[in-house]
Amino acid sequence: MEHGTLSSFPGKSKLAAYHSVSVIGGVAMADPHGLVLMLMDACAERLATACGCIERREIVRKAKLLHSCVTLIAELRGSLNLAAGGPLAQNLSNLYDYMMRQLLMANVSNESAPVKEVLGLLNDVRSAWLAIGPQVRSMPAAGASHARAGETAARQGV
């Protein structure tokens, strides 16, 4: 699964191979709620790693990680059903847009504060997403709007 994805593990390690199989299996078995959670978790992991890269002045790796985070957040934003979600979905879309802009600014400025802010915001959204899990999982037609999220999760090596 070498798609130029970022992982915490060296490319040829046995742990990386296990992680890859685990991710693919997780994506295949996850419900739409779980897929969104996987995207959020992958983004949070990359944000934390990017903060360390900024502190260590690993500019190239930081840029790749932040680019990956912007892609993941854009996918989260794109999976929103604005018509059915009303003002809540629109507010979440606006928040995702703000988060992406903050990450772009952090990439240019090499400052970790915006990355930490986005990580905090993402963790808040993730907590709310976890809280509604039982309700969302019991809804029969919930999966259609999140199908793309699963495809991205597989591509990103989430």
Summary of the structure (lengths in Angstrom):
residues: 158
radius of gyration: 15.7
end to end distance: 11.6
largest distance: 47.4
contacts: 473
relative contact order: 0.19
helix: 80%
strand: 0%
